[in-house]
Amino acid sequence: MNSKRAHNFSAGPAVLPLEVLQKAREELVDYRGTGSSLIEMSHRGPEYTEVDRQARERLSRVLGMSDDFEILFYQGGASLQFAMIPYNFNYGKTADYINTGTWSKKAIKEAKVFGDAHVAFTSEDTNFSRVPGDEELKFSGKGEYVHFTSNNTIFGTQFRKEPASDGLLLACDASSDFLSRPLDINRYGVLYAGAQKNAGPAGLTIVILHKELLAKARTENVASMLSYPVQVGTLFNTPPVFGVYIFNYVLEWIESKGGLEAMDKLNQEKAAILYDEVARDDFFYGTAEKESRSLMNVTFRLKDEGLEKTFIEEAKKAGMSGLKGHRSVGGCRASIYNACPRESVEALVSFMREFRRKHG
Ligand SMILES: Cc1ncc(COP(=O)(O)O)c(C=O)c1O
């Protein structure tokens, strides 16, 4: 199986740990002697209940979460959270938003449906090539929370640490760097991520809520599926069982590798190898400012843009997939999430050297 695997640099859905896939394959048809697959059983039965319990326990442990937090295994992607957060916490009020790219803009657009979204910073003038320093944030002074996108998948930028938040709890779209490094979890009122990059298959969205923010959620005249207070602590409807099942194994894999510190170390090493190659001379160049560069999505271009198509095609032939930049910005992007092995990054670097030698 290993030999047939591509070096997968897809931005999402993205590469998952091989061990996790193998384990799921072994169990898929007959889950632990039950004669059925886990995805053919009731989500209220003992088998799934145990998977759900383990996933919550492991997530709490990995992130160092206290009992002050609630976890939701949800559907609807990060995109639904763009709307649910203001629906619950910013109805007719104001919240502060940091605009560092396409996904931040989408979150701001949804927030404006329900209340006021004050833009505390935007890097749109430099085509989102950077994230702000704390001193650049201009808060409204009357916000319910401060929303930011921790990693900007399209533009290849990432916050090194949590931004200042004017004494407010943070609301964070962590879709593309979730579980890639330790967090100061107590600063978050709500943290959400679509699973399909670092955590599992598409279809599962992980939402972590601080009880302090949760207590402020609107409860009058709400739609049940959109209400956090209705959703927490219960299986209100059928959860994305396959997603939670795989997510549980991804968490087990993360713990077996040494947790988030170990993930961070590996991710820093992988990114350094690749950024060094991009910066070797001016054949390639990075699109994000150095201080803001993402450890997850390495965005780069070729000085001769006419060669980019050939670069991506030849890479594909050499067994490297998913290197095309997002359709809105073009160029190249190597997504090197937790499960992307160091060997894949090394293979890409060798390929880049060879390509430069041939075309430079
Ligand atoms: C940072 C970020 N936020 C949000 C989204 C949208 O996520 P979803 O498709 O799960 O709604 C993406 C998708 O790539 C993303 O990278």
The ligand as an ORCA input file, in Angstrom:
! r2SCAN-3c Opt
* xyz 0 1
  C      -9.116     28.629      6.785
  C     -10.340     28.058      6.146
  N     -11.549     28.426      6.607
  C     -12.672     27.941      6.068
  C     -12.657     27.069      5.003
  C     -13.943     26.557      4.448
  O     -14.190     25.370      5.063
  P     -15.461     24.449      4.789
  O     -15.356     24.013      3.360
  O     -15.252     23.339      5.769
  O     -16.675     25.236      5.065
  C     -11.435     26.649      4.487
  C     -11.402     25.709      3.366
  O     -10.444     25.445      2.719
  C     -10.235     27.164      5.066
  O      -9.047     26.817      4.600
*
